[in-house]
Every structure is written in C-alpha cells, then in structure tokens.
Amino acid sequence: MGDIEGSYRVLPTPGTRLGAQFNAGISTLEPGQNDLITWMQSLFCGVLIVNASTMESICFKTLLTEVFQRGNIMESDYFGLEFQNTQMNWVWLEPTKLIVRQVRRPANTLFRLSVKFFPPDPGQLQEEYTRYLFSLQMKRDLIDGRLICSENTGALLVSHFVQSEIGDYDDAADRDFLKMNSLLPYQDKVEDRIMELHRRHLGQTPAESDFQILEIARKLEMYGVRFHPAADREDTKINLSVAHMGMQVFQGCTKINTFNWSKIRKLSFKRKRFLIKLYPEVHGPHQDTLEFLMESRDQCKIFWKICVEYHSFFRLFDQPLPKTKAILFTRGSSFRYSGRTQKQLVDFVKENGTKRTPYQRCVTFYYLYLFFYLYGCDDGNMF
C-alpha cells in the first residue's frame, strides 16, 4: 500500500442492493422526561447540545442505541448522528469511539440526527415510522436548499407536507400554515399552486403523504446527495458524492459522471488526494486510476469513510469483520463499517416486526431548535 494513508478494496462479493436552518425558536426537554419519540423527531430539525462532562464517558453507539431502543425504532441503521466541527462542517460520529475523542471542542457542540443511508426505493423502508422520519429529512433538505427541484415539483412536495401535517384542504388553514412555515425560497410565488395541489389529496392519510413525498424525492437528481468539494486534475472545481449505486461527480448541481461499485476496484486517499482505482476495462489500461484533490486531509478521510460505509451497507450481505490488530505497527486505516447491512436490517425487521409499537407524529417541534442537556449516565439512565 506504500504511503497510502487509507485504502478500501471493493471486493467482487455477491452482495446485493435492495433495489439555512429554520430557527423559529427554542425548546428545552428537561432531564427526567422520557418522551423520546418527540425528542428524536425534534432533533431532526433541531440541534442537541451535550454537556461536556457527559461526553467523556459515552460513545455515539451508546447514545443513539438508547434513543432507538426506547423509541422502538427498528430500522435504526439508516440514521446517524452528525456534529458540527470547528470548520462548521457536519461530520458523522463513529459508533465505536467515545464522543470526546471525536469532538475537539466538546463544550456546546451541536449535534443533529440525520438520514445517513438513502435507499433508492422508499418501498424498501418497511416501517411507517421510518418513512415518517425520512419525510422529515426531505423537509429539512428542501428548507436548506439541498433538494433542488423545479417550482412545480417543489409545490407538489409542499402540498403533501401540508396534507401530512394539517389534513384535508381548508383555504384558511392552508394559508395560515404556509404563512407560518417557509419550505421553499419561492413559496409565495407558488402558494396558489400548492393549495390547488393540496385540494387533490382529499382523504390521504399522513402515512400515504409520507410515501408520496419519498416517491417524488427519490426521482430527483439531488435525492440524498451530500457534496464534498474537490478538484480534478485540470483543477476544475467539482463536487463528489456517494450513493447506493456508487460514486457520483457533480459540476455545480449537475451530475457529470457516475462510477458504479461494480466498476470500482479500490478506494484510497493519500493526504489531500482521493483516488479511485477502476477495473482496467472501464477506462483502458492507461487510465485506471482517477485522482481528485480535496481541501484537506481531514476532508479526504471523511469522504473516504462514508464511501466505505455506503459500499458495506448496500452491497454486502453481512457486516464486515474487523481487521486483526497488529502488535507493533499498522499501515493504513483500520476503519470498517460497524453496523448492520441493509440485507441484515431487512431480515431483522421481518423477523421482529410484530414487536413494533404505535407512534405519535409531533410536527410542532419540527421547526424548533432543541437544546437538550445530558447529565451523568452512571446509573444507566441517560435521560
């Protein structure tokens, strides 16, 4: 591997593929309250401030596992917890490490719960509550300007959000809702169109609205896309992204190339250089390695890790086993995906689906920042 800092060989396994923040106010969930469903739904658009002393003794997996278990969220592996680093970038917490070892400035660090793995078909999400949380992610992406779409598509998405949250069409209720909630930068321009489309959803249940939101969103080019700025060998500014099918290259917001997992032989990084080694037949023997320059080594490693996780989650049957640790020396990164694969998750939900419990939708908290303080967890009661 030479002086490559991290590498990940994409093995030809028989793996299968199944198929600006809106600051409206502050909500505080006091210690001792156990409304974890409300808390988690709130966290989808809010932030979490964790007490620094608590961070010394807990890891992300302990924190999120506790939340998912109490909330009975069965398809939990689709989600992750992000924190905002000193460069104001959102970075995924690693499940197996203590939070204090990942966050340089633990005091008042911002966290948020987010969808980490976006399946190509919302029908693969077996739980109604999972689809609801995914729809909240779509709403956040729409507000943040990530889920780019035409005005008509934006109006259609918002009409389903309105149906999901206030029910059947009512002129006064619709206007009040749209006045209070800005989901599109051009919402005033398409308000009449939103209401016209909402009128057509008569009798549609919130769960049906969630499914329609995901059906529309998955067909958009920016569905699940998270940009990682880079430059190619000609120093052209581009954005890299990773999806269920493989690596994507964008110029601006236009996708200009896709490298499927089946075409990728190895992913690696060396300092600020991100390398994709392709099978020879893809580009011929003289151009089997693509090189991209990223802003820093840290940004390069962050993107490399999410690529490793995406490949493992969508392409492998079973969770990859960790490497045996060397006694004295190690070369390269030993990072591995530590959760269940999508195949394992689907099987788990099928076997345990009878254990699911009802949930309540809590839309009012969605628009609020949530400041939640975790005090000591020595007794195992984190909340």
Beta strands, then each sheet from edge to edge (+ up, - down):
strand 1: 6-9
strand 2: 26-28
strand 3: 48-49
strand 4: 79-84
strand 5: 90-92
strand 6: 110-115
strand 7: 228-231
strand 8: 237-243
strand 9: 246-251
strand 10: 254-260
strand 11: 264-270
strand 12: 273-278
strand 13: 289-294
strand 14: 369-371
sheet 1: 1+ 11- 12+ 13- 7+ 8- 9+ 10-
sheet 2: 2+ 14+
sheet 3: 3+ 6- 4+ 5-
end
